[in-house]
Amino acid sequence: MHSEFETYLRTYGLPDESVCRISSLAMSRTLRRNEFLMSTGDVCRHKVFVMSGMLRIFNITADGNEHILQFSPEHSWVLDVESYDMQIPSKVNIGAVEPSEILYWHKADFEKLRIEVPELRLYAEQLISRNIHHSRDRILSALGATPEEKYEDFVQKFPNLLNRLPLRMIASYLGVSLKTLNRVRHDQLQRI
Protein backbone atom coordinates (compact mmCIF):
# COMPACT_ATOMS: atom_id res chain seq x y z
CA MET A 1 0.00 0.00 0.00
CA HIS A 2 2.73 2.50 1.04
CA SER A 3 5.82 0.53 0.09
CA GLU A 4 8.42 3.20 0.91
CA PHE A 5 6.92 3.73 4.36
CA GLU A 6 6.70 -0.02 4.91
CA THR A 7 10.39 -0.38 4.02
CA TYR A 8 11.18 2.40 6.49
CA LEU A 9 9.35 0.57 9.30
CA ARG A 10 11.06 -2.73 8.48
CA THR A 11 14.48 -1.05 8.89
CA TYR A 12 13.47 -0.48 12.53
CA GLY A 13 12.74 -4.15 13.05
CA LEU A 14 8.96 -4.18 12.80
CA PRO A 15 7.64 -7.51 11.50
CA ASP A 16 5.70 -7.68 8.22
CA GLU A 17 2.34 -8.29 9.89
CA SER A 18 2.76 -5.20 12.08
CA VAL A 19 3.99 -3.10 9.17
CA CYS A 20 0.94 -4.04 7.10
CA ARG A 21 -1.42 -3.26 9.98
CA ILE A 22 0.12 0.18 10.57
CA SER A 23 0.16 0.98 6.86
CA SER A 24 -3.45 -0.11 6.38
CA LEU A 25 -4.73 2.69 8.65
CA ALA A 26 -2.60 5.42 7.07
CA MET A 27 -4.19 8.11 4.93
CA SER A 28 -2.20 10.14 2.43
CA ARG A 29 -2.20 13.80 1.50
CA THR A 30 -0.24 16.10 -0.75
CA LEU A 31 0.74 19.57 0.47
CA ARG A 32 1.75 22.45 -1.77
CA ARG A 33 4.73 24.63 -0.87
CA ASN A 34 3.75 26.97 2.00
CA GLU A 35 0.46 25.13 2.60
CA PHE A 36 -0.46 24.79 6.26
CA LEU A 37 -1.19 21.35 7.68
CA MET A 38 -2.22 22.90 11.00
CA SER A 39 -2.55 26.48 12.26
CA THR A 40 -2.19 28.06 15.68
CA GLY A 41 -5.44 27.46 17.56
CA ASP A 42 -6.22 24.16 15.83
CA VAL A 43 -6.18 20.94 17.84
CA CYS A 44 -3.59 18.43 16.60
CA ARG A 45 -5.55 15.25 15.86
CA HIS A 46 -3.05 13.31 13.73
CA LYS A 47 0.36 11.66 13.79
CA VAL A 48 2.11 12.60 10.55
CA PHE A 49 4.93 10.89 8.65
CA VAL A 50 6.67 12.85 5.89
CA MET A 51 7.12 10.64 2.83
CA SER A 52 8.74 13.33 0.67
CA GLY A 53 9.35 17.04 0.91
CA MET A 54 9.75 18.93 4.17
CA LEU A 55 7.52 20.44 6.84
CA ARG A 56 8.33 22.89 9.60
CA ILE A 57 6.85 23.61 13.00
CA PHE A 58 6.86 27.32 13.73
CA ASN A 59 5.31 30.15 15.69
CA ILE A 60 4.69 33.72 14.62
CA THR A 61 4.91 36.30 17.40
CA ALA A 62 2.56 39.28 17.76
CA ASP A 63 5.19 41.50 16.11
CA GLY A 64 5.38 39.18 13.08
CA ASN A 65 8.65 37.38 13.83
CA GLU A 66 8.78 33.72 12.88
CA HIS A 67 10.44 31.21 15.20
CA ILE A 68 11.05 27.78 13.68
CA LEU A 69 11.16 24.96 16.21
CA GLN A 70 11.71 21.99 13.92
CA PHE A 71 12.26 20.95 10.33
CA SER A 72 10.80 17.58 9.32
CA PRO A 73 12.24 16.31 6.05
CA GLU A 74 11.31 13.03 4.38
CA HIS A 75 11.21 9.97 6.63
CA SER A 76 10.49 11.91 9.79
CA TRP A 77 7.47 12.34 12.03
CA VAL A 78 5.80 15.62 12.89
CA LEU A 79 3.03 16.78 15.24
CA ASP A 80 2.41 19.26 18.02
CA VAL A 81 2.94 16.93 20.97
CA GLU A 82 1.25 19.11 23.59
CA SER A 83 -1.86 19.70 21.47
CA TYR A 84 -2.03 16.05 20.41
CA ASP A 85 -1.61 14.60 23.90
CA MET A 86 -3.89 17.03 25.73
CA GLN A 87 -6.26 17.79 22.83
CA ILE A 88 -5.89 21.53 23.39
CA PRO A 89 -5.45 24.36 20.85
CA SER A 90 -1.99 24.44 19.37
CA LYS A 91 0.48 27.26 19.94
CA VAL A 92 2.28 26.49 16.67
CA ASN A 93 1.74 26.11 12.95
CA ILE A 94 2.85 23.18 10.81
CA GLY A 95 3.43 24.00 7.17
CA ALA A 96 5.14 22.68 4.06
CA VAL A 97 8.52 24.19 3.22
CA GLU A 98 8.37 22.49 -0.18
CA PRO A 99 5.81 20.29 -1.96
CA SER A 100 5.32 17.31 0.34
CA GLU A 101 3.64 13.91 0.48
CA ILE A 102 2.53 12.82 3.93
CA LEU A 103 0.88 9.88 5.61
CA TYR A 104 -1.25 10.50 8.67
CA TRP A 105 -3.25 8.60 11.27
CA HIS A 106 -6.18 9.83 13.36
CA LYS A 107 -5.30 9.88 17.06
CA ALA A 108 -7.79 7.10 17.93
CA ASP A 109 -6.40 4.84 15.20
CA PHE A 110 -2.78 5.46 16.19
CA GLU A 111 -3.47 4.86 19.87
CA LYS A 112 -5.22 1.61 18.96
CA LEU A 113 -2.16 0.60 16.91
CA ARG A 114 0.14 1.35 19.86
CA ILE A 115 -1.89 -1.11 21.95
CA GLU A 116 -2.19 -3.77 19.25
CA VAL A 117 1.41 -3.56 17.97
CA PRO A 118 3.96 -3.73 20.81
CA GLU A 119 6.82 -3.09 18.36
CA LEU A 120 5.20 0.23 17.40
CA ARG A 121 4.89 1.21 21.05
CA LEU A 122 8.61 0.49 21.58
CA TYR A 123 9.55 2.37 18.40
CA ALA A 124 7.39 5.35 19.46
CA GLU A 125 9.08 5.41 22.87
CA GLN A 126 12.51 5.46 21.19
CA LEU A 127 11.40 8.36 18.96
CA ILE A 128 10.14 10.28 21.98
CA SER A 129 13.44 9.72 23.78
CA ARG A 130 15.46 10.94 20.76
CA ASN A 131 13.24 14.01 20.46
CA ILE A 132 13.72 14.85 24.14
CA HIS A 133 17.51 14.64 23.73
CA HIS A 134 17.39 16.78 20.59
CA SER A 135 15.17 19.37 22.32
CA ARG A 136 17.52 19.55 25.30
CA ASP A 137 20.48 20.15 22.97
CA ARG A 138 18.53 22.88 21.14
CA ILE A 139 17.70 24.64 24.41
CA LEU A 140 21.31 24.49 25.61
CA SER A 141 22.51 25.85 22.26
CA ALA A 142 19.93 28.64 22.29
CA LEU A 143 20.95 29.65 25.80
CA GLY A 144 24.71 29.51 25.49
CA ALA A 145 26.09 29.14 21.99
CA THR A 146 27.39 31.94 19.81
CA PRO A 147 25.83 32.47 16.37
CA GLU A 148 28.93 30.87 14.86
CA GLU A 149 28.55 27.79 17.07
CA LYS A 150 24.83 27.54 16.31
CA TYR A 151 25.46 27.67 12.56
CA GLU A 152 28.32 25.15 12.70
CA ASP A 153 26.13 22.78 14.72
CA PHE A 154 23.34 23.13 12.14
CA VAL A 155 25.78 22.43 9.29
CA GLN A 156 27.08 19.33 11.09
CA LYS A 157 23.66 17.94 12.01
CA PHE A 158 21.71 18.86 8.86
CA PRO A 159 24.10 19.17 5.89
CA ASN A 160 21.44 17.89 3.50
CA LEU A 161 19.06 20.74 4.44
CA LEU A 162 21.38 23.65 3.66
CA ASN A 163 20.55 23.80 -0.05
CA ARG A 164 16.84 23.14 0.51
CA LEU A 165 16.10 25.97 2.94
CA PRO A 166 16.01 29.73 2.42
CA LEU A 167 18.54 31.51 4.63
CA ARG A 168 15.74 33.34 6.46
CA MET A 169 14.38 29.98 7.68
CA ILE A 170 17.81 28.81 8.85
CA ALA A 171 18.24 32.13 10.70
CA SER A 172 14.80 31.71 12.28
CA TYR A 173 15.63 28.16 13.38
CA LEU A 174 18.94 29.30 14.87
CA GLY A 175 17.39 32.30 16.61
CA VAL A 176 19.64 34.83 14.88
CA SER A 177 18.94 37.66 12.48
CA LEU A 178 19.41 37.15 8.75
CA LYS A 179 22.12 39.84 8.87
CA THR A 180 23.99 37.89 11.56
CA LEU A 181 23.67 34.62 9.63
CA ASN A 182 25.03 36.27 6.47
CA ARG A 183 28.00 37.64 8.45
CA VAL A 184 28.71 34.21 9.98
CA ARG A 185 28.55 32.51 6.58
CA HIS A 186 30.78 35.21 5.01
CA ASP A 187 33.34 34.87 7.81
CA GLN A 188 33.29 31.10 7.39
CA LEU A 189 33.97 31.38 3.63
CA GLN A 190 36.86 33.77 4.30
CA ARG A 191 38.55 31.14 6.49
CA ILE A 192 38.41 28.45 3.79
C-alpha positions as a Markdown table, in Angstrom:
| # | Residue | x | y | z |
|---|---|---|---|---|
| 1 | Met | 0.0 | 0.0 | 0.0 |
| 2 | His | 2.7 | 2.5 | 1.0 |
| 3 | Ser | 5.8 | 0.5 | 0.1 |
| 4 | Glu | 8.4 | 3.2 | 0.9 |
| 5 | Phe | 6.9 | 3.7 | 4.4 |
| 6 | Glu | 6.7 | 0.0 | 4.9 |
| 7 | Thr | 10.4 | -0.4 | 4.0 |
| 8 | Tyr | 11.2 | 2.4 | 6.5 |
| 9 | Leu | 9.4 | 0.6 | 9.3 |
| 10 | Arg | 11.1 | -2.7 | 8.5 |
| 11 | Thr | 14.5 | -1.1 | 8.9 |
| 12 | Tyr | 13.5 | -0.5 | 12.5 |
| 13 | Gly | 12.7 | -4.2 | 13.1 |
| 14 | Leu | 9.0 | -4.2 | 12.8 |
| 15 | Pro | 7.6 | -7.5 | 11.5 |
| 16 | Asp | 5.7 | -7.7 | 8.2 |
| 17 | Glu | 2.3 | -8.3 | 9.9 |
| 18 | Ser | 2.8 | -5.2 | 12.1 |
| 19 | Val | 4.0 | -3.1 | 9.2 |
| 20 | Cys | 0.9 | -4.0 | 7.1 |
| 21 | Arg | -1.4 | -3.3 | 10.0 |
| 22 | Ile | 0.1 | 0.2 | 10.6 |
| 23 | Ser | 0.2 | 1.0 | 6.9 |
| 24 | Ser | -3.5 | -0.1 | 6.4 |
| 25 | Leu | -4.7 | 2.7 | 8.6 |
| 26 | Ala | -2.6 | 5.4 | 7.1 |
| 27 | Met | -4.2 | 8.1 | 4.9 |
| 28 | Ser | -2.2 | 10.1 | 2.4 |
| 29 | Arg | -2.2 | 13.8 | 1.5 |
| 30 | Thr | -0.2 | 16.1 | -0.8 |
| 31 | Leu | 0.7 | 19.6 | 0.5 |
| 32 | Arg | 1.7 | 22.5 | -1.8 |
| 33 | Arg | 4.7 | 24.6 | -0.9 |
| 34 | Asn | 3.8 | 27.0 | 2.0 |
| 35 | Glu | 0.5 | 25.1 | 2.6 |
| 36 | Phe | -0.5 | 24.8 | 6.3 |
| 37 | Leu | -1.2 | 21.4 | 7.7 |
| 38 | Met | -2.2 | 22.9 | 11.0 |
| 39 | Ser | -2.5 | 26.5 | 12.3 |
| 40 | Thr | -2.2 | 28.1 | 15.7 |
| 41 | Gly | -5.4 | 27.5 | 17.6 |
| 42 | Asp | -6.2 | 24.2 | 15.8 |
| 43 | Val | -6.2 | 20.9 | 17.8 |
| 44 | Cys | -3.6 | 18.4 | 16.6 |
| 45 | Arg | -5.6 | 15.3 | 15.9 |
| 46 | His | -3.0 | 13.3 | 13.7 |
| 47 | Lys | 0.4 | 11.7 | 13.8 |
| 48 | Val | 2.1 | 12.6 | 10.6 |
| 49 | Phe | 4.9 | 10.9 | 8.6 |
| 50 | Val | 6.7 | 12.8 | 5.9 |
| 51 | Met | 7.1 | 10.6 | 2.8 |
| 52 | Ser | 8.7 | 13.3 | 0.7 |
| 53 | Gly | 9.3 | 17.0 | 0.9 |
| 54 | Met | 9.7 | 18.9 | 4.2 |
| 55 | Leu | 7.5 | 20.4 | 6.8 |
| 56 | Arg | 8.3 | 22.9 | 9.6 |
| 57 | Ile | 6.9 | 23.6 | 13.0 |
| 58 | Phe | 6.9 | 27.3 | 13.7 |
| 59 | Asn | 5.3 | 30.1 | 15.7 |
| 60 | Ile | 4.7 | 33.7 | 14.6 |
| 61 | Thr | 4.9 | 36.3 | 17.4 |
| 62 | Ala | 2.6 | 39.3 | 17.8 |
| 63 | Asp | 5.2 | 41.5 | 16.1 |
| 64 | Gly | 5.4 | 39.2 | 13.1 |
| 65 | Asn | 8.6 | 37.4 | 13.8 |
| 66 | Glu | 8.8 | 33.7 | 12.9 |
| 67 | His | 10.4 | 31.2 | 15.2 |
| 68 | Ile | 11.0 | 27.8 | 13.7 |
| 69 | Leu | 11.2 | 25.0 | 16.2 |
| 70 | Gln | 11.7 | 22.0 | 13.9 |
| 71 | Phe | 12.3 | 20.9 | 10.3 |
| 72 | Ser | 10.8 | 17.6 | 9.3 |
| 73 | Pro | 12.2 | 16.3 | 6.0 |
| 74 | Glu | 11.3 | 13.0 | 4.4 |
| 75 | His | 11.2 | 10.0 | 6.6 |
| 76 | Ser | 10.5 | 11.9 | 9.8 |
| 77 | Trp | 7.5 | 12.3 | 12.0 |
| 78 | Val | 5.8 | 15.6 | 12.9 |
| 79 | Leu | 3.0 | 16.8 | 15.2 |
| 80 | Asp | 2.4 | 19.3 | 18.0 |
| 81 | Val | 2.9 | 16.9 | 21.0 |
| 82 | Glu | 1.2 | 19.1 | 23.6 |
| 83 | Ser | -1.9 | 19.7 | 21.5 |
| 84 | Tyr | -2.0 | 16.0 | 20.4 |
| 85 | Asp | -1.6 | 14.6 | 23.9 |
| 86 | Met | -3.9 | 17.0 | 25.7 |
| 87 | Gln | -6.3 | 17.8 | 22.8 |
| 88 | Ile | -5.9 | 21.5 | 23.4 |
| 89 | Pro | -5.4 | 24.4 | 20.9 |
| 90 | Ser | -2.0 | 24.4 | 19.4 |
| 91 | Lys | 0.5 | 27.3 | 19.9 |
| 92 | Val | 2.3 | 26.5 | 16.7 |
| 93 | Asn | 1.7 | 26.1 | 13.0 |
| 94 | Ile | 2.8 | 23.2 | 10.8 |
| 95 | Gly | 3.4 | 24.0 | 7.2 |
| 96 | Ala | 5.1 | 22.7 | 4.1 |
| 97 | Val | 8.5 | 24.2 | 3.2 |
| 98 | Glu | 8.4 | 22.5 | -0.2 |
| 99 | Pro | 5.8 | 20.3 | -2.0 |
| 100 | Ser | 5.3 | 17.3 | 0.3 |
| 101 | Glu | 3.6 | 13.9 | 0.5 |
| 102 | Ile | 2.5 | 12.8 | 3.9 |
| 103 | Leu | 0.9 | 9.9 | 5.6 |
| 104 | Tyr | -1.3 | 10.5 | 8.7 |
| 105 | Trp | -3.3 | 8.6 | 11.3 |
| 106 | His | -6.2 | 9.8 | 13.4 |
| 107 | Lys | -5.3 | 9.9 | 17.1 |
| 108 | Ala | -7.8 | 7.1 | 17.9 |
| 109 | Asp | -6.4 | 4.8 | 15.2 |
| 110 | Phe | -2.8 | 5.5 | 16.2 |
| 111 | Glu | -3.5 | 4.9 | 19.9 |
| 112 | Lys | -5.2 | 1.6 | 19.0 |
| 113 | Leu | -2.2 | 0.6 | 16.9 |
| 114 | Arg | 0.1 | 1.3 | 19.9 |
| 115 | Ile | -1.9 | -1.1 | 22.0 |
| 116 | Glu | -2.2 | -3.8 | 19.2 |
| 117 | Val | 1.4 | -3.6 | 18.0 |
| 118 | Pro | 4.0 | -3.7 | 20.8 |
| 119 | Glu | 6.8 | -3.1 | 18.4 |
| 120 | Leu | 5.2 | 0.2 | 17.4 |
| 121 | Arg | 4.9 | 1.2 | 21.1 |
| 122 | Leu | 8.6 | 0.5 | 21.6 |
| 123 | Tyr | 9.5 | 2.4 | 18.4 |
| 124 | Ala | 7.4 | 5.4 | 19.5 |
| 125 | Glu | 9.1 | 5.4 | 22.9 |
| 126 | Gln | 12.5 | 5.5 | 21.2 |
| 127 | Leu | 11.4 | 8.4 | 19.0 |
| 128 | Ile | 10.1 | 10.3 | 22.0 |
| 129 | Ser | 13.4 | 9.7 | 23.8 |
| 130 | Arg | 15.5 | 10.9 | 20.8 |
| 131 | Asn | 13.2 | 14.0 | 20.5 |
| 132 | Ile | 13.7 | 14.8 | 24.1 |
| 133 | His | 17.5 | 14.6 | 23.7 |
| 134 | His | 17.4 | 16.8 | 20.6 |
| 135 | Ser | 15.2 | 19.4 | 22.3 |
| 136 | Arg | 17.5 | 19.6 | 25.3 |
| 137 | Asp | 20.5 | 20.2 | 23.0 |
| 138 | Arg | 18.5 | 22.9 | 21.1 |
| 139 | Ile | 17.7 | 24.6 | 24.4 |
| 140 | Leu | 21.3 | 24.5 | 25.6 |
| 141 | Ser | 22.5 | 25.8 | 22.3 |
| 142 | Ala | 19.9 | 28.6 | 22.3 |
| 143 | Leu | 21.0 | 29.7 | 25.8 |
| 144 | Gly | 24.7 | 29.5 | 25.5 |
| 145 | Ala | 26.1 | 29.1 | 22.0 |
| 146 | Thr | 27.4 | 31.9 | 19.8 |
| 147 | Pro | 25.8 | 32.5 | 16.4 |
| 148 | Glu | 28.9 | 30.9 | 14.9 |
| 149 | Glu | 28.6 | 27.8 | 17.1 |
| 150 | Lys | 24.8 | 27.5 | 16.3 |
| 151 | Tyr | 25.5 | 27.7 | 12.6 |
| 152 | Glu | 28.3 | 25.2 | 12.7 |
| 153 | Asp | 26.1 | 22.8 | 14.7 |
| 154 | Phe | 23.3 | 23.1 | 12.1 |
| 155 | Val | 25.8 | 22.4 | 9.3 |
| 156 | Gln | 27.1 | 19.3 | 11.1 |
| 157 | Lys | 23.7 | 17.9 | 12.0 |
| 158 | Phe | 21.7 | 18.9 | 8.9 |
| 159 | Pro | 24.1 | 19.2 | 5.9 |
| 160 | Asn | 21.4 | 17.9 | 3.5 |
| 161 | Leu | 19.1 | 20.7 | 4.4 |
| 162 | Leu | 21.4 | 23.7 | 3.7 |
| 163 | Asn | 20.5 | 23.8 | 0.0 |
| 164 | Arg | 16.8 | 23.1 | 0.5 |
| 165 | Leu | 16.1 | 26.0 | 2.9 |
| 166 | Pro | 16.0 | 29.7 | 2.4 |
| 167 | Leu | 18.5 | 31.5 | 4.6 |
| 168 | Arg | 15.7 | 33.3 | 6.5 |
| 169 | Met | 14.4 | 30.0 | 7.7 |
| 170 | Ile | 17.8 | 28.8 | 8.8 |
| 171 | Ala | 18.2 | 32.1 | 10.7 |
| 172 | Ser | 14.8 | 31.7 | 12.3 |
| 173 | Tyr | 15.6 | 28.2 | 13.4 |
| 174 | Leu | 18.9 | 29.3 | 14.9 |
| 175 | Gly | 17.4 | 32.3 | 16.6 |
| 176 | Val | 19.6 | 34.8 | 14.9 |
| 177 | Ser | 18.9 | 37.7 | 12.5 |
| 178 | Leu | 19.4 | 37.2 | 8.7 |
| 179 | Lys | 22.1 | 39.8 | 8.9 |
| 180 | Thr | 24.0 | 37.9 | 11.6 |
| 181 | Leu | 23.7 | 34.6 | 9.6 |
| 182 | Asn | 25.0 | 36.3 | 6.5 |
| 183 | Arg | 28.0 | 37.6 | 8.5 |
| 184 | Val | 28.7 | 34.2 | 10.0 |
| 185 | Arg | 28.6 | 32.5 | 6.6 |
| 186 | His | 30.8 | 35.2 | 5.0 |
| 187 | Asp | 33.3 | 34.9 | 7.8 |
| 188 | Gln | 33.3 | 31.1 | 7.4 |
| 189 | Leu | 34.0 | 31.4 | 3.6 |
| 190 | Gln | 36.9 | 33.8 | 4.3 |
| 191 | Arg | 38.6 | 31.1 | 6.5 |
| 192 | Ile | 38.4 | 28.5 | 3.8 |
